[in-house]
Amino acid sequence: MNFNLFKNILNTNQIKLSEPMSRHTTLGIGGPADCLVLPNTREELSQVVHILSKEKIPFIVIGGGANLLVRDKGIRGVVLVTSRMQQVNKVDNTLIVEAGVSTIRTAAIALQYGLSGLEFASGIPGTIGGAAYMNAGAYGGEMSQVVTGITSCDREGIFHRYEGDEIRYAYRHSAFMDNHEIIIEVSISLQPATTTSIKMKMDDFNTRRRNKQPLDAKSAGSTFKRPEGHYVGHMIESLGLKGFSVGDASVSTKHAGFLINKGKASCKDMLHLIEEIQYRVKERYNVDIETEVRIIGEQ
């Protein structure tokens, strides 16, 4: 791969060769990417994408790596990381947020402006682009309730705008999972409220998180999607699997719905753990549980 293709667009500290993906995921797992690039602006991203498409070089896009499990052989081609795209603007009661801004920071900015509706996201790791992509949610709230528009970049480097129903939100799903366009900017429409009331909600949610979730451990958040009529954490716990491990991949003893990396877990360890849990839940409850975490990389 000719990495000089990017030299007129990016500087050397924006291009990393043979970069361990374990440095770019909250699980701390993943082999090397052939090339990892960090555009600072949407224009840089668009130009890089256009070149990759023209040269037929495979690429994937990540944000904060919070819902990601990367295989041990790593990723062939290019990984585009949006985390340096950090612009935030306010128009009336709408925040216009670039994809790389963290979800937690976005919720904090909403608090500063006295805008309510994003409190549920105040402890969700990763970027706002990733949260919008997968319709992340917590405590009865989800991104579909507040996202009113998304600007994206297609696989040729051309920008598009989606409004309202065009985003096609469903449970942990959006149109961007189907069309594979890259989320560039998210419009989040909120309601005015007192900063005191907003902060009270945020503090309540974050206290509940600290009490119930393994926030001090390396995890990708909730590992499995919630099947209708069931709670995954409860099923796993009832099977006596809290603390169950494959290598350093383990079921959290604090919340059985979270799988954690206790130190040097490999992706192979984590996948074996996931498969064992899926098998046991199916055997006992006759329920198929799907992973919420995105699994990528060379098999």
Secondary structure, DSSP 8 states (H G I E B T S, - for coil): --GGGGTTTS-GGGEEEEEEGGGGSTT----EEEEEE--SSHHHHHHHHHHHHHTT--EEEESS-TTEEE-TT-EEEEEEE-TT---EEEETTEEEEETTSBHHHHHHHHHHTTEES-GGGTT--SBHHHHHHHT-EETTEEGGGTEEEEEEE-TTS-EEEEEGGGG--BTTB-THHHH--EEEEEEEE-EE--HHHHHHHHHHHHHHHHHHS-TTSEEEEE-B---TT--HHHHHHHTT-TT-EETTEEE-SS-TTEEEE-SS--HHHHHHHHHHHHHHHHHHH-----B-SEEES--
